[in-house]
């Protein structure tokens, strides 16, 4: 490429670099990429928040189920203790 070709193409090069195409398109594309990244980050955060909310809901349901089970087991232990005391009393009556 000789210098005359470059000089002849100079108006086109300048219009591309500083015109509506080059620099403006570059910065616009950069801005759009930043917006896209922020949107993706917001979607990711929202997804994490939803997953966390589901985890908490499920955990609370499990805790409630376990509370009910513990209460039932305590009642069963109380009944077994009462039955044991009754059986022990009956054994003492027989052996006395």
NUPADREN-825165 format. One line per 2 residues: number of its first residue (from 1); their letters; for each residue x, y, z of N, C-alpha, C. Coordinates in Angstrom, 1 decimal. Each point is the difference from the previous one (the first is absolute). Layout:
<atoms>
NUM	A	X,Y,Z,X,Y,Z,X,Y,Z; ...
</atoms>
This chain:
<atoms>
1	XX	0.9,-1.2,0.0,-0.9,1.2,0.0,0.9,1.2,0.0; -0.2,0.9,-0.9,0.8,1.2,-0.1,-0.6,1.2,0.7
3	XX	0.7,1.0,0.1,-0.5,1.2,0.8,-1.2,0.7,-0.8; 0.0,-0.1,-1.3,-1.1,0.6,-0.7,-1.3,-0.7,0.2
5	XX	0.0,-1.3,0.2,-1.2,-0.7,0.2,-0.5,0.3,1.4; 0.9,0.2,1.0,-0.4,0.3,1.3,-0.6,1.4,0.0
7	XX	0.6,0.9,-0.7,-0.5,1.4,-0.1,-1.3,0.0,-0.6; -0.2,-0.7,-1.1,-1.3,-0.1,-0.7,-1.1,-0.6,0.9
9	XX	0.4,-0.9,0.9,-1.0,-0.7,0.9,-0.2,0.7,1.3; 0.8,1.0,0.2,-0.1,0.8,1.3,-1.4,0.5,0.3
11	XX	-0.7,0.6,-0.9,-1.4,0.4,0.4,-0.8,-1.1,0.5; 0.1,-1.2,-0.7,-0.8,-1.1,0.4,0.4,-0.5,1.4
13	XX	1.3,-0.1,0.2,0.5,-0.5,1.3,-0.4,1.0,1.1; 0.1,1.3,-0.2,-0.4,0.9,1.0,-1.5,0.0,0.3
15	XX	-0.8,-0.1,-1.1,-1.4,-0.1,0.2,-0.4,-1.3,0.7; 0.7,-1.1,-0.2,-0.3,-1.2,0.7,0.4,0.1,1.5
17	XX	1.2,0.5,0.2,0.4,0.1,1.4,-0.8,1.0,0.9; -0.2,1.1,-0.6,-0.7,1.1,0.8,-1.4,0.3,-0.4
19	XX	-0.5,-0.7,-1.0,-1.3,0.2,-0.5,-1.0,-0.8,0.9; -1.2,-0.2,-0.6,-1.0,-0.7,0.7,0.3,-1.5,0.2
21	XX	0.9,-0.5,-0.7,0.3,-1.5,0.2,1.0,-0.4,1.0; 1.2,0.4,-0.1,1.1,-0.6,0.8,0.0,0.2,1.5
23	XX	0.3,1.1,0.4,0.2,0.3,1.5,-1.4,-0.1,0.7; -1.0,0.6,-0.6,-1.3,-0.1,0.6,-0.5,-1.4,0.1
25	XX	0.2,-0.8,-1.0,-0.5,-1.3,0.0,0.8,-0.8,1.1; 1.3,0.2,0.1,0.8,-0.6,1.0,-0.5,0.2,1.4
27	XX	-0.3,1.3,0.3,-0.4,0.4,1.3,-1.4,-0.5,0.3; -0.9,0.0,-1.0,-1.3,-0.4,0.1,0.0,-1.5,0.3
29	XX	0.8,-0.8,-0.7,0.1,-1.4,0.2,0.5,-0.3,1.4; 1.0,0.8,0.5,0.5,-0.2,1.3,-1.1,0.3,1.1
31	XX	-0.7,1.0,-0.3,-1.1,0.4,1.0,-1.1,-1.2,0.0; -0.3,-0.5,-1.2,-1.0,-1.1,0.0,0.5,-1.2,0.7
33	XX	1.3,-0.3,-0.2,0.6,-1.2,0.7,-0.1,0.2,1.5; 0.3,1.2,0.5,-0.1,0.3,1.4,-1.4,-0.2,0.5
35	XX	-1.0,0.5,-0.7,-1.4,-0.1,0.3,-0.4,-1.5,0.1; 0.4,-0.7,-1.0,-0.3,-1.5,-0.1,0.6,-0.7,1.2
37	XX	1.2,0.3,0.3,0.7,-0.7,1.2,-0.8,0.4,1.3; -0.3,1.2,0.2,-0.8,0.4,1.2,-1.3,-0.7,0.0
39	XX	-0.7,-0.2,-1.1,-1.3,-0.7,-0.1,0.2,-1.4,0.4; 1.1,-0.6,-0.5,0.3,-1.4,0.3,0.3,-0.2,1.5
41	XX	0.7,0.9,0.5,0.3,0.0,1.5,-1.2,0.1,0.8; -0.9,0.9,-0.4,-1.3,0.2,0.7,-0.8,-1.3,-0.1
43	XX	-0.1,-0.6,-1.1,-0.7,-1.3,-0.2,0.6,-1.1,0.9; 1.3,0.0,0.1,0.7,-1.0,0.8,-0.3,0.2,1.5
45	XX	0.0,1.3,0.4,-0.3,0.3,1.4,-1.4,-0.4,0.3; -0.9,0.3,-0.9,-1.4,-0.3,0.2,-0.2,-1.5,0.1
47	XX	0.7,-0.8,-0.8,-0.1,-1.4,0.0,0.6,-0.6,1.3; 1.0,0.6,0.5,0.6,-0.4,1.3,-1.0,0.3,1.2
49	XX	-0.6,1.2,-0.1,-1.0,0.3,1.0,-1.2,-0.9,0.0; -0.4,-0.4,-1.1,-1.1,-0.9,-0.1,0.4,-1.4,0.5
51	XX	1.2,-0.5,-0.4,0.5,-1.2,0.5,0.1,0.0,1.6; 0.5,1.1,0.5,0.1,0.1,1.5,-1.4,0.0,0.6
53	XX	-0.9,0.7,-0.5,-1.4,0.1,0.5,-0.6,-1.4,0.0; 0.2,-0.8,-1.1,-0.5,-1.4,0.0,0.7,-0.8,1.0
55	XX	1.3,0.1,0.2,0.8,-0.7,1.0,-0.6,0.3,1.4; -0.2,1.2,0.3,-0.5,0.4,1.3,-1.4,-0.6,0.3
57	XX	-0.8,0.1,-1.0,-1.4,-0.5,0.1,0.1,-1.5,0.2; 0.8,-0.7,-0.7,0.1,-1.5,0.1,0.6,-0.3,1.4
59	XX	1.0,0.7,0.5,0.6,-0.2,1.3,-1.0,0.2,1.1; -0.8,1.1,-0.1,-1.0,0.2,1.0,-1.1,-1.1,0.0
61	XX	-0.3,-0.5,-1.1,-1.0,-1.1,-0.1,0.6,-1.2,0.7; 1.3,-0.3,-0.2,0.6,-1.1,0.6,0.1,0.1,1.5
63	XX	0.3,1.2,0.5,0.1,0.3,1.4,-1.4,-0.2,0.6; -1.0,0.5,-0.6,-1.4,-0.2,0.5,-0.3,-1.5,0.1
65	XX	0.3,-0.7,-1.0,-0.2,-1.5,0.0,0.7,-0.6,1.2; 1.3,0.4,0.1,0.8,-0.6,1.1,-0.6,0.4,1.4
67	XX	-0.5,1.2,0.2,-0.6,0.4,1.2,-1.2,-0.9,0.3; -0.8,-0.3,-1.0,-1.2,-0.8,0.2,0.5,-1.4,0.4
69	XX	1.0,-0.5,-0.7,0.5,-1.4,0.3,0.6,-0.1,1.4; 0.7,1.0,0.5,0.6,0.1,1.3,-1.1,0.0,1.0
71	XX	-1.1,0.8,-0.2,-1.1,0.0,0.9,-0.7,-1.4,0.1; -0.2,-0.6,-1.1,-0.6,-1.3,0.0,0.9,-1.1,0.7
73	XX	1.3,0.1,-0.2,0.9,-0.9,0.7,0.0,0.2,1.5; 0.0,1.3,0.4,-0.1,0.3,1.5,-1.3,-0.6,0.6
75	XX	-1.1,0.1,-0.7,-1.2,-0.5,0.5,0.1,-1.6,0.1; 0.6,-0.6,-1.0,0.2,-1.4,0.0,0.9,-0.4,1.2
77	XX	1.0,0.7,0.2,0.9,-0.3,1.2,-0.8,0.1,1.3; -0.8,1.1,0.1,-0.8,0.2,1.2,-0.9,-1.2,0.2
79	XX	-0.6,-0.5,-1.1,-0.9,-1.2,0.1,0.7,-1.2,0.4; 1.2,-0.2,-0.5,0.9,-1.1,0.3,0.4,0.0,1.5
81	XX	0.3,1.2,0.4,0.4,0.2,1.5,-1.1,-0.4,0.9; -1.2,0.5,-0.4,-1.2,-0.3,0.8,-0.3,-1.5,0.0
83	XX	0.2,-0.6,-1.2,-0.3,-1.5,0.0,1.1,-0.7,0.8; 1.2,0.5,0.0,1.1,-0.7,0.8,-0.3,0.1,1.4
85	XX	-0.4,1.2,0.5,-0.3,0.3,1.4,-1.2,-1.0,0.4; -1.0,-0.1,-0.9,-1.1,-0.8,0.3,0.4,-1.5,0.1
87	XX	0.9,-0.4,-0.9,0.5,-1.4,0.0,0.8,-0.2,1.3; 0.9,0.9,0.3,0.8,-0.1,1.2,-0.8,-0.1,1.3
89	XX	-1.1,0.8,0.0,-0.9,0.0,1.1,-0.7,-1.4,0.1; -0.4,-0.5,-1.1,-0.6,-1.4,0.0,1.0,-1.0,0.4
91	XX	1.2,0.1,-0.4,1.0,-1.0,0.5,0.3,0.1,1.5; 0.0,1.2,0.5,0.2,0.2,1.4,-1.2,-0.6,0.8
93	XX	-1.2,0.1,-0.5,-1.2,-0.6,0.7,0.1,-1.5,0.0; 0.5,-0.6,-1.1,0.1,-1.4,-0.1,1.0,-0.6,0.9
95	XX	1.2,0.7,0.1,1.1,-0.5,0.8,-0.1,0.4,1.5; -0.9,0.8,0.4,-0.2,0.4,1.4,-0.8,-1.0,0.8
</atoms>
